[in-house]
Amino acid sequence: MTESTKKDASQTRSFDALVIGAGFSGLYQLLCLRDRLGLSVKVLEAGAGVGGTWYWNRYPGARCDSESHSYCYTFSEELWKEWEWSEKYPGPPEIMRYLNHVADKFDLRRDIRFGTKVTAAHYNEATNRWHVTTDSGEVLTARFLVSAVGCLSTANVPDIPGLDTFKGKWYHTGQWPHEGVDFRGTRVGQIGTGSTGIQSAPVIAATAAHLTVFQRTANYSVPARNGPLTPAFNRWIHDNMEEIRTTMRAAVNGHPFLLSETLTLSIPAEERHARYEKAWEVGGLRFRAVFRDLVTSNEANATAVTFLKDKIRKIVKDPATAEKLADIDHPYAAKRPPIDTDYFETFNRDNVALVDVRADPIERVTPTGIRLKSGAEHPLDIIVFATGFDGMTGSILKMDIRGRGGLSLREAWKAGPRNYLGLQVAGFPNLFTVTGPGSPSVLCNMPVAIEQHVEWITDCIDYLRTNGLTQIEPTEEAMDSWVQEVNRAADATVLPQAKHSWYLGANIPGKPRVFMPYAGGMAYYRKICADVAARNYEGFTMTGD
Ligand code: NAP
């Protein structure tokens, strides 16, 4: 037991490590540092419970797009075997039940302080410790600081004039009221048609008197084909953790299936079409894996674009609405590819209308609804902002993080995030980011990316301790070459071609346009990180007291 854990827990202000956030990342980071390394650790969490993104995102239709048996931890076979998922894709209540079960099983709650927002974290060079300030003004200190704040936790409510005059109610999907929203008998306006809006629109339309979907950028979507898991499938899951984990670790995106070996244009058009049809029937993100080169070749991608736009035109009965929905300006999967339950079918309902706000932009919110530039008025009782997040950097930069010499992270990243392996930033010793920019994170099935990062950070801290070292940070040269690698990997794909993508920061006015996640693939990235560690943390500077 270390010095700080001997004291009364409520008195303790000084820890070996502080972790910010109690989602998938923070929970596992606590377990690793506390139970495997024996460190004193405290997790600081803004919410009243565990769950991270799932704690906040309880909007109608919310559902994970990773298959449930892959959207969980693999570090404990016992945990794996005792948990049974009910559906192919888990919704927030089931994921929350799972994470609460994990917190209880591993007795994590006693080291988490809920309802505690971190406002600042300053590095003290004299003591080589982080001083972390919370919203109550309290200051806690630690040698190591791990940001586990998630990639999509800072809601983006666009600055639309007049919102404060609206007499109805408005909600952002990422800050959904826990008691839910009753849409019965109301006229609802939903702004946004990303993964979230595509999930929420069908569910809102099912109870609202009327739903108007305000679409700025049309989007592809593939049916999720959600459904209950059979007892036989659940038995197979329980008996095959190793095999499933091996597949996820070998996969480019960390999912429990591999990319097809077939190149899109290597087979005749009819056979290609038949494969697309089959993949459409299978549904979900497996559609993207139907050919090897869909995100690396524009010519290959164009065949998916044609297939998916044809599907929209076949599903949506009104030709003018179908054309607006199919008027998509980016390659398939260049933005996060949504999966849905009856999204396009929703536009066949009498109580649903689509408004193209690229052609006729929103001018303002009025007391009674939304007015477009043309003067068209849409009377509304409720506005739902499915407008996404200040992704990847929003939550970390909201805190006043200062490293060596008082340098602020905001200043260090003013031209976009720069780090090494997505894990550390020069000038900010002993600060680690779990699934931060520059790592595969949002391009990967999250728990797979999280387990790799958390375990790498744990091993790194263990290495420091074993070798009498107390400080680690990357060199500027290592960061420069990693930024180059992140850009190279992105440019080898069609992903940067989506100009309105949050991957590029393009959804936030004034945010630098930098492709943030690492697109080189999770399996390749895992190897790079392992090699760096095996070469005694090459690219990092490590010192002792
Ligand atoms: P998003 O992908 O950023 O989509 C936001 C939507 O709001 C876009 O259609 C955007 O249009 C629109 N929008 C933003 N500001 C607007 C404005 N001022 N006027 C009109 N339209 C505006 O956000 P999201 O749908 O919340 O998804 C974010 C990410 O969360 C996803 O990419 C995914 O990684 C994750 N997610 C995952 C799941 C899942 O697992 N199933 C579900 C939901 C979300 P533009 O495109 O023109 O900017």
Boltz pocket constraint, residues with backbone or C-beta under 6 A from the ligand:
constraints:
  - pocket:
      binder: B
      contacts: [[A, 63], [A, 64], [A, 65], [A, 66], [A, 152], [A, 158], [A, 159], [A, 191], [A, 192], [A, 193], [A, 194], [A, 195], [A, 196], [A, 197], [A, 199], [A, 214], [A, 215], [A, 216], [A, 217], [A, 336], [A, 339], [A, 357], [A, 362], [A, 386], [A, 387], [A, 388], [A, 389], [A, 442], [A, 500], [A, 502], [A, 506], [A, 507]]
      max_distance: 6.0
